[in-house]
Amino acid sequence: MAVLALPAWLISSEARACTSFVQETPDGAVFGANLDLLVPADGLVVVNRRGIAKENFRKDIHGKTTRWVSKYGSITFNVAGRGFVWGGMNESGLVLSMLEDMASEFPEPDGRAPFDLGSWAQYVMDTCATVNDVIGVDAVIRPEADNDRPNHFLVADAKGGRAALEYIDGKLVVYSGRDLPHMAMTNMPYGRAQWAFERGGPRWWWSNPGRSAERFSTAAARASAYSPDREGNPIDYAFHTLSMVSDQYTQWSVGYHIAKRKIWFRTTRHPEPKWLSLDAFDFSCDAPSLMLDVLTDSTGNVEKAFAPYRRDVNLRVFGTMVARLGIQVSKTDAVSLMEAYEGFECAEETPSQPAVESGESK
């Protein structure tokens, strides 16, 4: 099905100025992320359940697909509907954000299973509790970018793990611990952004999309400077940082308070932050599949605004995004894609550890 090649670059297409950072507070980390796109972004906030048997659509070099069972429930922000994950937090407290980095080079085909970016992010949300788990994913699957739009990733967990992950010359490079002195990420390689921050700015001949070096410096400096006595509410402070690194292409801003298991978000259409708590949701496999229009006009606590999954809503969000990007997708292919995601059901048995197996492609 031709449409199944779309997800990888739908996630990163036309993104030029995303910013993410981790701000430490006495009550735990706050993770901030901006989604910036050159086109307006509709999208869905999706409740993903644990214990669901899933299958990747892309074949490995042996012509097989990969299957797994989700170990953790999560709430994700999806740019083109179900399956097109940009970022999110799972019930273990793991947070992930993806940012375009044209200097990255994803691995060439090998024995690992190829995953489009949206499915890669969902797999991480489904199977990983810690940053070390995310790093370990590289031994099993590899991200694949269509249209030559690779990404790099900022991740944080509830146990204090923090890491920036990117692919240099096809190899995973991890910045963590002492190698991650500044917990921020923009749209240039982490090492180069760090160098610019510590040495007074970028060099004029560097590629610096959307003033990546400057945004990195602002986010990193503010994240490290946060003081509860001086700055007060950490979420307000984080959203102020997100405002400082935003531009005319910023579509969504999201703040995750990892220890409190809460998420705040706002959009250009509705700039007042709204919030939800992961503790309010039933992530069991037989619970209803829920979603929320990210452009909802609901205010304050939006937990009750979530509604059962509807294909027509998902199709609308998907169709709107592909049309804005000038991608031709037939209605038949779009419906087939919806049906594929809708076909994921409760597994016969939920494993104590994420199960990964290969099977013949359907």
Buried (B, 14 or more C-beta within 10 A) or exposed (E): EEBBBBBBBBBBBBBBBBBBBBBBBEEBBBBBBBBBBBBBBBBBBBBBBBBBBBBBBBBBEEEBBBBBBBBBBBBBBBBBBBBBBBBBBBBBBBBBBBBBBBBBBBBEEEEBBBBBBBBBBBBBBBBBBBBBBBBEBBEBBBBBBBBEBBBBBBBBBBEEBBBBBBBBEEEBBBBBEEEBEBBBBBBBBBBBBBBBBEEEEBEEEBEBBBBBBBBBBBBBBBBBEBEEEEBEEBBEBBBEBBEEBBEEBBBBBBBBBBEBBBBBBBBBBBEEBBBBBBEEBEBEBEBEBBBBBBBBEBEEEBBEBBEEBEBEBBBBBBBBBBEBBEBEBEEEBBEBBBEBBEEBEBBEEBBEEBBBEBEEEE
